[in-house]
Amino acid sequence: MQYVIMAGRNETEVHVYQQVVVLLSCALSFFGSVLIIFTYVIWTDLRTTPRKLLMYLSVADLLSAISYSYGVWRVFKSESWDCVAQGAISTFANTSSFFWTVTVAIYLYIYIVKSNQRLADGLVLWFHIISWGVPFVITVAAVCMHKIGYDASEVSVGWCWISLKASDHVLWMMLTGKIWELLAYLILPVMYVLIKKHIHGAHAALSEYRPILTSVRPSDAHTSMADRKMTLIPIIFIGLRIWSTIRFFLLLLGSPARQHPMLVTLHGIGNTLQGAVNCTLFVLFTQLLRSRLAALLCSCCCCWYTAPVSPASEYCERSSACASSVRGSRAQDISGPSVNS
């Protein structure tokens, strides 16, 4: 296997346009993760356990976006201390992101399908131990054994990961990411299919006792949105991550197709866009949070633009109206864990 991998030109060129695209993806994930954390911190009534898990996932995605952006900006050409540091941070953050993504699905499955909130909440401590602890131990071991280093962008896009000089680099690529990525491909679809099936069954059973209406009720609209998100979460995750998996297997086969510019670009986007996607699904596509953010933006605009030119009474009136709108939105996300609204 080692001979096959080293047979061809063992270096992938990262073009300037690819740097720009991936850096933009990192920036979107950075701001998306910050927005998720911001909404969790500023509105205490939305601090449900699923939102808390999503916030921890966003911390991992934020760290991942920062470390990847440094690697893409530098486009390492050889091994150095900052190559190892960047590779270690991105390895820890990326692996942690896999774990937190799966733990959110497990929590929702236990909460919704098993109807056991006590058990689901009791697992949160274990989620922390596993999602932070396992990646940390693996990353420290990889650094101490000098496995993290320059990979010539053969399984990355400018950043550092597992050094191809290591004789057992395939094993360490599996331990520091790929095995957890493949498990997520299996676990996420199963969990969300079971959750969707349970929601549909409960909705159908409940509808037998409801009068037939000619219009869609707000509760039905929320259920429909949650249902679409249940479908999108595993699809988007696999759609983003599959490109890095393809390049990994092409590397094992020694295929030069792993160096195709389009595949490299998709790999860079897929590995760095998760924070932006989570923000879109769980903030921008959530009516309650959209309303609150709009009201908060309105309040900020009132403070910035109206104060210098408007009479004090008019300024206070507008600001008070905006602030009331922010405080007044106290509706629940949807029935069940609010992470799916």
N, C-alpha and C positions, 0 to 999 in steps of 0.2 A: 504493500500500500504506500509506503514511504517513497518508493521508487517511482510509482505512477504519479504521485502528487508533484514530485519535483521534476518530472520529465519535461514539461513545457516551460514557457517563459513565466517564471514565478514572480510576477509583479503586475498589478493592475493599475493602470493610469487613472487618476482622478482629475477630470477636466474642471476648468474654472466654472463653467455653467452648472456642473454638478455640485460644486461647492456652494454656489449661490442658492440653488434650489434646496439643498439639504440644510443650509444655515437658516433659510426662511422657514423650513419645517420645524427646526429646533426653536426658532423664535415664537412660532405659533404655539408650540407645546409649552414653552416657558410661560407665556401669558395665559394660556388656557389653564395650566396647573395652578398658577397664582390666583386666577379668578375663582377656581373651585375652592381653594383654601380660604380666600377672602370671604366668599359667601358663607362658608361654614363658621368662620370666626365672628363675622359681624352680626349674623342673625341667630341668636341662641335658641329660638324655638324650632329651628330646623336641624338641630344637632341630634338627629336620630343615629342609631348604631350603623345602619347602612351608609348614611352620609359620612359618618366618622371613618368607616373603612375606605370609602371613596377618597376622603381627604388624605389618608395614609398612602393610598395608591398614587395620589397626585404628588405627594412629597417625593416618592420614588421616581415618578415621571419627570418631576422638576429637576432632580439631581441628574437624571439620565440626560435630559435635554442640555443641561449646562456642560456636562462632560463630553457629550458627543459634539457639541458645537465647537469646543476647544480643539478636539481632534480633527474635525473637518476644516477648521480654520488653519490649523498647522499643517495638515496633510503630511504626517511623519514619513520620512525617507530612511530613517535608521532608528535603532533603539537608543533611548535616552531616559533620563530620570523622569521627565515629564510625560514621556510615552508610557512608562510603567505606571505612573500615578494616574494618568487619565484612563488607562486600560483597567486599572483596579477599581476606580470609582464607577466607570460605566458598567463593568461586570457586576459589581454589587447592586447598583441601581436597577439595571436591566433585569437581573434575576429576581430581585425583590419585587419588581413590577409584575413579573409572571405570577409570583406567589400571591400577591394582593389581588390580582385580577381573578384568580381562582377562588380565593377565600370569600370574595364578595358573592360569587355564584353559590358557593356552599352555604353561606349564611342565608341567602335568599331562599335556597331550597329547603333548609331546615325550618325557616320562619314561615314560609308560605305553604309548602307541600306537607311537611310534618306538623305544622301548626304548633311548634314548640319554641316559643320565644326564649324561654328560660335556658334551654339547651344551647340555642344559637348565641345568646349573649354570654353564656359561660365559656364558649369556645374562643371568644375574642382574645383572651390572654394567650391561648395557644397559637392563635393567628399571628400575634406579635412575635412570639418565640420562633415560630417557623419562618415567617416572612422576612424578618430582619436577621434572625440568628443563623439560619442555614446559608443564605447568601454571604453573610459576613465570614463564617467559618471557611466556606469554599474559597472566597476571595483571598483571605489571609493565607490559606494553604498554598494557593496558586502563586502568590507573591513570594512567599518564603521559599518555595521550591523553584523560583525563577521561571515560571511558565508564562507569565504575562509579559508581552513585549511586542516587537515589530512584526506585523503579519503581511506587509507589502500590499495591504488592501485586498488581499485574496478572499478574505471573509469579513471585510469591513469596507468603509468608504472614507478612507483617510485616517480614521482613528486606530488606536492600538487595541489588541485583544490578546489572543494566545499566540505566542511566538511559534512560527513554523519551524524554527530550529530545534524545538523540543521533539525528541523522538516519539513521545507519547502525546503529541499535540491533539490528535483526534479524541483521545480519552478526555483530555482537559476541556476541549471545546464542548463535549457532551456534558461534563460536570458543571461547567460555568455558564450554561445557557441552553444548549440544544435539547437535552433530555427533558428539561422543564418546559421548554417551548412545545415539544411534541406531546407531552402529557396534557398541556393546556389545550392543544388542538382536540384532544379526545374528551377531556372533562367538561369544557365549557359548552359545547353543543348538547351533550347529554343532560347537564344540569338545567339549561334553559329550555330544552324541549320538555323536560319533565315539569318545569314550572309553568310553561305555557299550557301544557295539557291539563294541569290541575286548575289553572285559572279558567280555562274554557269549560271544564266540567262543572266547576262551582258556579260560573255564570249561567250555564245552561240550566242547572238545577234550580237556581234562584229565579230565572226568568219564567218558570212554570207558574209562579205565584204572583207574577206582575201582569198588569193589564198591557195589552199591545198598544203601543203609542205610534203615532205617525211621524214623529220627529225624534232625533237622537238626544237623549238626556245628557247633561254635563257629565254624570258619572260614567255613562257609556263612552263618552269621548275620552275621558281619562283612562278607562280600561283599554280602549283601542290604542291609545298612545303607549301605554305600558306594554301592551302586546307587541307592538311594532318594535319597541326597544329590546324586548326579549329576543326577537328575531335578529335584530341588527348587531347586538353585542358580540356573539360568537362569529358572525359573518365578517364584521369589520376587523375583529382581532386577527382572524386567519388571513383576511385580505391584506392586512398590513404586514404581517410577519412572514408570510409564505415566501417572500422573495429572498429573505436571508436564509431560509431553510433550503430553497432551491440552490442557491449559490454554495451552501455547505455541501450538499450532496454532489454537485458538479465538481467541487474541489476534490472530494473523495474519489470521483471517477477520473479525475485528471482532465476534465473537459475544458477546452478554452472558452466555451460558451459562458463560463462564470465571469469573464471579463467583458462581456457585451455591455456597451455604455447604457442602454436602456435598462438592463437588469440591475446594473450597479446603481443607477439613479433610483429605481423603485426600491431597492434595498435600503438606500439612505433615507428615503422618505418614510418607508414603512417602519424602520427602527426608531424614528424620531418624532412621529406624528401622534403617538398615542395620547399624550396630554391634551392636544388640541381636539381630538375626537371625543375624549371623555367630557371635555368642557361643552362641546356642541350637544352631545346627547343629554347630559345631566344638568346643564345650566341654560344654554340657549334654547333648547327644545323643551324646557320646563316652564310652563305658563306662569306659575307663581314666582319663580326666580326672575323671569323676564320682566314681570310687572314691577317687582321690587327694584331691580337694577335700573329700569327706566325711570322710576320715581326718584331713585337716588341720583341718577344723572340729571334729572330735571331740577332737583334741589341744588346740585352743584352748579348748574348753569344759571340758576336764579342768583346764587351768591356771586358768581363771577361777572355776569353781564348786567344784571338789573340794579345792583346796589349803587353803582356810580351815577346812573342816569335817572333813576326813578325816585319819586318821593318815598320817604321812609315808610309810610303806611302801606303803599302799594307793594314795596319790596317785602315787607314783613308778611303781608297777606299771601303773596305768591310763595314765599319760602315755607310758610306754615302749611299751605295746601300741599306742597310737595312732600314735606316731612310727614304730614298726616297720611298721605298716600303710602309712604314707606312703612309707617307703623301699622297702618290699617289692614295690610294684606296678611291675614292670619289663617287663611284656608289651608287645609292639609294638601300635601302633594297628590297622593292618590290613596285609596284604601290599601293598607299594607305598608311595607317599607318605602319611605319617601325617596329612596335613591332611584326608583324607577319612574318617577313622575316625568 
